[in-house]
Amino acid sequence: MFRTFRYSIGIAVLLISFAGPAVSVDINTMADQSTMRCPGGVVGIGDSDRVVEEMCGSPDDVVRVQDYGPIWIYQPGQSRFMYYLAFQHGNLQRIATAPCSNNDPECYDLR
C-alpha cells in the first residue's frame, strides 16, 4: 500500500513539474504610456488609427478583447517589450506595454 501511495505522489509531482504555466497577458494590469515612438514619429492618445498606421506601419497582429475595440500589437526592432494599442471608434485610447517576445504565443493571448 505504501509503495502505491509513493508511486501516486511521484506521478503527481512529475505532472505538476512538467505542466507549463497557463499564463496569458492581462491588458488591464499592463503599464500605461501616453505616447509611443515609431519610425515615422511619435503617436499618442487621441491619434486616429490612420495616423498610427502612417507613423508606425502595420501592426504585427490585431486582436479583439472584451470591453475594448481592436488592439494593435507591435514589437518594434529588437525590443523585448510588446506594445498594445487599444482603439475605440478609430481613435487611440490606450497604449500599454509588457515585457514579452513576439515568438511567445502567450503575448498575443490578451485575456
Backbone as a printed PyTorch tensor [residue, N CA C, xyz], in Angstrom:
tensor([[[  0.8230,  -1.1830,   0.0000],
         [  0.0000,   0.0000,   0.0000],
         [  0.8770,   1.2600,   0.0000]],

        [[  1.9290,   1.2630,   0.8470],
         [  2.8120,   2.4240,   0.9170],
         [  3.4900,   2.6590,  -0.4290]],

        [[  3.8490,   1.5590,  -1.1030],
         [  4.5010,   1.6800,  -2.3910],
         [  3.5660,   2.3270,  -3.4320]],

        [[  2.2910,   1.9680,  -3.4450],
         [  1.3080,   2.5530,  -4.3530],
         [  1.1370,   4.0400,  -4.0660]],

        [[  1.0990,   4.3940,  -2.7870],
         [  0.9510,   5.7890,  -2.3890],
         [  2.1580,   6.5960,  -2.8650]],

        [[  3.3680,   6.0520,  -2.6520],
         [  4.5860,   6.7170,  -3.0800],
         [  4.6210,   6.8830,  -4.5980]],

        [[  4.1710,   5.8770,  -5.3090],
         [  4.1160,   5.9370,  -6.7650],
         [  3.1420,   7.0330,  -7.2150]],

        [[  1.9960,   7.1170,  -6.5790],
         [  0.9910,   8.1340,  -6.9200],
         [  1.5210,   9.5360,  -6.6690]],

        [[  2.2300,   9.7280,  -5.5670],
         [  2.8090,  11.0330,  -5.2550],
         [  3.8660,  11.3910,  -6.3000]],

        [[  4.6750,  10.4350,  -6.6850],
         [  5.7080,  10.6800,  -7.6920],
         [  5.1070,  11.0960,  -9.0310]],

        [[  4.0510,  10.4380,  -9.4480],
         [  3.3770,  10.7900, -10.7000],
         [  2.8020,  12.1980, -10.6060]],

        [[  2.1720,  12.5280,  -9.4880],
         [  1.5870,  13.8660,  -9.3030],
         [  2.6620,  14.9470,  -9.3750]],

        [[  3.8100,  14.7010,  -8.7360],
         [  4.9020,  15.6700,  -8.7620],
         [  5.4090,  15.8620, -10.1860]],

        [[  5.5580,  14.7810, -10.9410],
         [  6.0070,  14.8830, -12.3280],
         [  5.0090,  15.6520, -13.1910]],

        [[  3.7310,  15.3750, -13.0170],
         [  2.7190,  16.0820, -13.7970],
         [  2.7290,  17.5740, -13.5030]],

        [[  2.8670,  17.9370, -12.2530],
         [  2.8810,  19.3430, -11.8720],
         [  4.1360,  20.0260, -12.4060]],

        [[  5.2820,  19.3590, -12.3240],
         [  6.5310,  19.9940, -12.7460],
         [  6.6320,  20.1320, -14.2620]],

        [[  6.0150,  19.2290, -15.0330],
         [  6.1020,  19.3020, -16.4830],
         [  4.9690,  20.0880, -17.1190]],

        [[  3.9440,  20.3830, -16.3790],
         [  2.8390,  21.1730, -16.9310],
         [  3.2970,  22.6150, -17.0690]],

        [[  3.2030,  23.1500, -18.2510],
         [  3.5870,  24.5430, -18.4840],
         [  2.6140,  25.4730, -17.7950]],

        [[  3.0930,  26.6040, -17.3440],
         [  2.2000,  27.5390, -16.6870],
         [  1.1870,  28.1050, -17.6830]],

        [[ -0.0660,  28.1330, -17.2700],
         [ -1.1290,  28.6770, -18.1150],
         [ -1.2250,  30.1680, -17.8520]],

        [[ -0.3950,  30.9240, -18.5240],
         [ -0.3220,  32.3570, -18.3030],
         [ -0.7870,  33.0630, -19.5580]],

        [[ -1.5130,  34.1270, -19.3820],
         [ -1.8630,  34.9860, -20.5090],
         [ -1.5970,  36.4200, -20.0880]],

        [[ -1.4990,  37.2800, -21.0560],
         [ -1.2300,  38.6760, -20.7820],
         [ -2.5600,  39.3570, -20.4870]],

        [[ -2.6680,  40.0070, -19.3550],
         [ -3.8880,  40.7160, -18.9730],
         [ -3.6910,  42.1910, -19.2490]],

        [[ -4.3860,  42.6940, -20.2520],
         [ -4.1980,  44.0900, -20.6520],
         [ -4.5730,  45.0580, -19.5330]],

        [[ -5.4100,  44.6370, -18.6100],
         [ -5.8330,  45.5250, -17.5300],
         [ -4.7360,  45.7650, -16.5000]],

        [[ -3.7040,  44.9420, -16.4790],
         [ -2.6340,  45.0960, -15.4960],
         [ -1.3350,  45.6260, -16.1080]],

        [[ -1.3690,  45.9710, -17.3790],
         [ -0.1560,  46.4460, -18.0430],
         [  0.1430,  47.9030, -17.6970]],

        [[  1.4000,  48.2660, -17.8770],
         [  1.8360,  49.6500, -17.6560],
         [  1.3470,  50.5210, -18.8060]],

        [[  0.7500,  51.6570, -18.4670],
         [  0.2490,  52.5800, -19.4850],
         [  1.3030,  53.6120, -19.8620]],

        [[  1.2300,  54.0620, -21.0910],
         [  2.0700,  55.1360, -21.6010],
         [  1.1650,  56.1370, -22.2950]],

        [[  1.6220,  57.3530, -22.4330],
         [  0.8220,  58.3440, -23.1480],
         [  1.2630,  58.4750, -24.6000]],

        [[  2.4890,  58.0360, -24.9080],
         [  2.9910,  58.1090, -26.2770],
         [  3.8030,  56.8630, -26.6040]],

        [[  4.0600,  56.6950, -27.8970],
         [  4.9190,  55.6010, -28.3680],
         [  5.7350,  56.1350, -29.5410]],

        [[  7.0260,  55.9040, -29.5010],
         [  7.9120,  56.3460, -30.5860],
         [  7.9120,  55.2840, -31.6870]],

        [[  7.7100,  55.7330, -32.9050],
         [  7.6890,  54.8720, -34.0890],
         [  8.6920,  55.4030, -35.1010]],

        [[  9.0050,  54.6120, -36.1330],
         [  9.9420,  55.0930, -37.1550],
         [  9.5010,  56.3880, -37.8240]],

        [[  8.1890,  56.6090, -37.9400],
         [  7.6980,  57.7980, -38.6180],
         [  7.4050,  58.9720, -37.7030]],

        [[  7.5990,  58.7970, -36.4130],
         [  7.3200,  59.8650, -35.4550],
         [  6.7260,  59.3140, -34.1700]],

        [[  6.1490,  60.2070, -33.3930],
         [  5.5790,  59.8240, -32.0960],
         [  4.0620,  59.8390, -32.1980]],

        [[  3.4300,  58.7530, -31.7270],
         [  1.9640,  58.7070, -31.6820],
         [  1.5230,  58.8100, -30.2270]],

        [[  0.3210,  59.3160, -30.0260],
         [ -0.1760,  59.4830, -28.6750],
         [ -1.6720,  59.2460, -28.5800]],

        [[ -2.1590,  59.2270, -27.3530],
         [ -3.5740,  59.0310, -27.0770],
         [ -4.3750,  60.0750, -27.8630]],

        [[ -5.4390,  59.6290, -28.5210],
         [ -6.2860,  60.5230, -29.3010],
         [ -5.9860,  60.5100, -30.7890]],

        [[ -4.8120,  60.0020, -31.1820],
         [ -4.4830,  59.9270, -32.6090],
         [ -5.4050,  58.9240, -33.3070]],

        [[ -5.6880,  59.1740, -34.5700],
         [ -6.5410,  58.2550, -35.3310],
         [ -5.7480,  57.0110, -35.7340]],

        [[ -6.4880,  55.9680, -36.0610],
         [ -5.8250,  54.7390, -36.4930],
         [ -5.0400,  54.9550, -37.7830]],

        [[ -5.4830,  55.8670, -38.6290],
         [ -4.7420,  56.1770, -39.8620],
         [ -3.3980,  56.8190, -39.5490]],

        [[ -3.3920,  57.7540, -38.5970],
         [ -2.1400,  58.4150, -38.2100],
         [ -1.1780,  57.3910, -37.6110]],

        [[ -1.6880,  56.5090, -36.7460],
         [ -0.8380,  55.4910, -36.1210],
         [ -0.2440,  54.5720, -37.1760]],

        [[ -1.0510,  54.1260, -38.1220],
         [ -0.5250,  53.2350, -39.1580],
         [  0.4790,  53.9640, -40.0470]],

        [[  0.2470,  55.2350, -40.3010],
         [  1.1820,  56.0330, -41.1060],
         [  2.5270,  56.1820, -40.3900]],

        [[  2.4940,  56.4260, -39.0920],
         [  3.7290,  56.6380, -38.3180],
         [  4.4350,  55.3260, -37.9530]],

        [[  3.6480,  54.2990, -37.6140],
         [  4.2250,  53.0630, -37.0740],
         [  4.2030,  51.8900, -38.0450]],

        [[  3.4860,  52.0110, -39.1460],
         [  3.3510,  50.8930, -40.0650],
         [  2.2400,  49.9570, -39.6110]],

        [[  2.0880,  48.8740, -40.3420],
         [  1.0630,  47.8900, -40.0000],
         [  1.4450,  47.1700, -38.7120]],

        [[  0.4610,  46.8570, -37.8720],
         [  0.7760,  46.1480, -36.6250],
         [  1.2080,  44.7130, -36.9090]],

        [[  1.9290,  44.1290, -35.9450],
         [  2.3260,  42.7250, -36.0530],
         [  1.1120,  41.8150, -35.9710]],

        [[  0.1120,  42.2320, -35.2090],
         [ -1.1130,  41.4550, -35.0520],
         [ -2.2170,  42.3850, -34.5740]],

        [[ -3.4520,  41.9950, -34.8120],
         [ -4.6190,  42.7240, -34.3130],
         [ -5.5050,  41.7080, -33.6070]],

        [[ -5.8730,  42.0140, -32.3670],
         [ -6.7570,  41.1330, -31.6010],
         [ -7.9300,  41.9410, -31.0700]],

        [[ -8.9520,  41.2420, -30.6720],
         [-10.1100,  41.8810, -30.0410],
         [-10.2730,  41.2880, -28.6540]],

        [[-10.5170,  42.1670, -27.6960],
         [-10.6980,  41.7590, -26.3030],
         [-12.0080,  42.3630, -25.8200]],

        [[-12.7280,  41.5900, -25.0260],
         [-13.9840,  42.1010, -24.4750],
         [-13.7250,  43.4170, -23.7380]],

        [[-14.6100,  44.3620, -23.8700],
         [-14.5320,  45.7040, -23.2660],
         [-13.5680,  46.6280, -23.9920]],

        [[-12.9470,  46.1890, -25.0690],
         [-12.0510,  47.0280, -25.8550],
         [-12.4220,  46.8720, -27.3170]],

        [[-11.9990,  47.8150, -28.1210],
         [-12.1170,  47.6770, -29.5690],
         [-10.9270,  46.8720, -30.0560]],

        [[-10.5090,  47.0890, -31.2880],
         [ -9.3330,  46.3670, -31.7710],
         [ -8.0740,  46.8030, -31.0140]],

        [[ -7.2100,  45.8440, -30.7690],
         [ -5.9220,  46.1270, -30.1210],
         [ -4.8260,  45.7470, -31.1040]],

        [[ -4.0500,  46.7570, -31.4800],
         [ -2.9340,  46.5340, -32.3860],
         [ -1.7070,  46.2030, -31.5470]],

        [[ -0.9700,  45.1710, -31.9790],
         [  0.2150,  44.7290, -31.2370],
         [  1.4580,  44.9960, -32.0800]],

        [[  2.4320,  45.6600, -31.4600],
         [  3.7070,  45.9770, -32.1060],
         [  4.8560,  45.4770, -31.2400]],

        [[  5.9320,  45.0590, -31.8870],
         [  7.2050,  44.8300, -31.2210],
         [  8.2700,  45.4870, -32.0860]],

        [[  8.5540,  46.7480, -31.8020],
         [  9.4960,  47.4730, -32.6690],
         [ 10.9370,  46.9960, -32.5030]],

        [[ 11.5940,  46.7710, -33.6300],
         [ 13.0260,  46.4390, -33.6420],
         [ 13.3920,  45.2450, -32.7780]],

        [[ 14.4470,  45.4020, -32.0220],
         [ 14.9480,  44.3390, -31.1500],
         [ 14.3730,  44.4330, -29.7370]],

        [[ 13.3320,  45.2100, -29.5720],
         [ 12.7410,  45.4400, -28.2520],
         [ 12.2680,  44.1450, -27.6090]],

        [[ 12.3960,  44.0700, -26.3070],
         [ 11.8690,  42.9320, -25.5620],
         [ 10.4820,  43.2420, -24.9980]],

        [[  9.9200,  44.3410, -25.4500],
         [  8.5980,  44.7460, -24.9990],
         [  7.6130,  44.6720, -26.1550]],

        [[  6.3970,  44.3010, -25.8330],
         [  5.3020,  44.3430, -26.7810],
         [  4.4870,  45.5800, -26.4510]],

        [[  4.0350,  46.2610, -27.4580],
         [  3.2090,  47.4540, -27.2930],
         [  1.8040,  47.1290, -27.7740]],

        [[  0.8310,  47.3880, -26.9230],
         [ -0.5670,  47.0980, -27.2120],
         [ -1.3040,  48.4270, -27.3170]],

        [[ -1.8360,  48.7280, -28.4940],
         [ -2.5260,  49.9850, -28.7400],
         [ -4.0120,  49.6980, -28.8940]],

        [[ -4.8100,  50.1690, -27.9420],
         [ -6.2510,  49.9200, -27.9460],
         [ -6.9670,  51.0980, -28.5960]],

        [[ -7.8170,  50.7800, -29.5430],
         [ -8.5650,  51.7910, -30.2780],
         [-10.0520,  51.6930, -29.9490]],

        [[-10.6970,  52.8280, -29.9880],
         [-12.1440,  52.8760, -29.8340],
         [-12.6670,  53.9360, -30.7960]],

        [[-13.6020,  53.5510, -31.6590],
         [-14.1650,  54.4510, -32.6630],
         [-13.0770,  55.0820, -33.5390]],

        [[-12.0340,  54.3140, -33.8430],
         [-10.9840,  54.7840, -34.7390],
         [ -9.9310,  55.6750, -34.1140]],

        [[-10.0160,  55.8970, -32.7920],
         [ -9.0290,  56.7400, -32.1070],
         [ -8.2830,  55.9410, -31.0450]],

        [[ -7.0000,  56.2430, -30.9120],
         [ -6.1590,  55.5690, -29.9340],
         [ -6.5780,  55.9730, -28.5240]],

        [[ -6.9690,  54.9770, -27.7080],
         [ -7.4470,  55.2320, -26.3590],
         [ -6.4450,  54.8400, -25.2790]],

        [[ -5.5780,  53.8730, -25.6150],
         [ -4.6600,  53.3760, -24.5900],
         [ -3.4350,  52.7780, -25.2480]],

        [[ -2.2820,  53.0410, -24.6270],
         [ -1.0210,  52.4210, -25.0370],
         [ -0.5030,  51.6780, -23.8180]],

        [[ -0.3630,  50.3610, -23.9370],
         [  0.1090,  49.5480, -22.8140],
         [  1.3310,  48.7580, -23.2690]],

        [[  2.2310,  48.4770, -22.3320],
         [  3.4290,  47.7050, -22.6420],
         [  3.5680,  46.5380, -21.6910]],

        [[  4.2410,  45.5000, -22.1720],
         [  4.5470,  44.3380, -21.3360],
         [  5.8260,  43.7150, -21.8570]],

        [[  6.6960,  43.2610, -20.9430],
         [  7.9000,  42.5670, -21.3990],
         [  7.4890,  41.2370, -22.0220]],

        [[  7.8080,  41.0670, -23.2750],
         [  7.3320,  39.9020, -23.9960],
         [  8.1340,  39.7330, -25.2740]],

        [[  8.0100,  38.5730, -25.8800],
         [  8.6870,  38.2870, -27.1350],
         [  7.6390,  37.9420, -28.1820]],

        [[  7.8490,  38.3350, -29.4220],
         [  6.8340,  38.0550, -30.4410],
         [  6.7510,  36.5860, -30.8130]],

        [[  7.7140,  35.7620, -30.4180],
         [  7.6050,  34.3320, -30.6750],
         [  7.0000,  33.5920, -29.4820]],

        [[  6.4720,  34.3450, -28.5140],
         [  5.7930,  33.7700, -27.3520],
         [  4.2930,  33.9000, -27.5790]],

        [[  3.6000,  32.7980, -27.8450],
         [  2.1770,  32.8850, -28.1650],
         [  1.3400,  33.4830, -27.0410]],

        [[  1.8120,  33.4240, -25.8050],
         [  1.0580,  33.9950, -24.6950],
         [  1.0160,  35.5060, -24.7560]],

        [[  1.9340,  36.1270, -25.4960],
         [  1.9150,  37.5820, -25.6380],
         [  0.7100,  38.0620, -26.4210]],

        [[  0.1660,  37.1850, -27.2460],
         [ -0.9850,  37.5490, -28.0600],
         [ -2.3000,  37.1300, -27.4080]],

        [[ -2.2280,  36.3910, -26.3010],
         [ -3.4180,  35.9040, -25.6050],
         [ -3.8190,  36.9340, -24.5610]],

        [[ -4.5980,  37.9050, -24.9270],
         [ -4.9840,  39.0030, -24.0360],
         [ -6.3080,  38.6780, -23.3570]],

        [[ -6.2600,  38.0210, -22.2220],
         [ -7.4980,  37.6790, -21.5140],
         [ -7.8200,  38.7120, -20.4890]]])
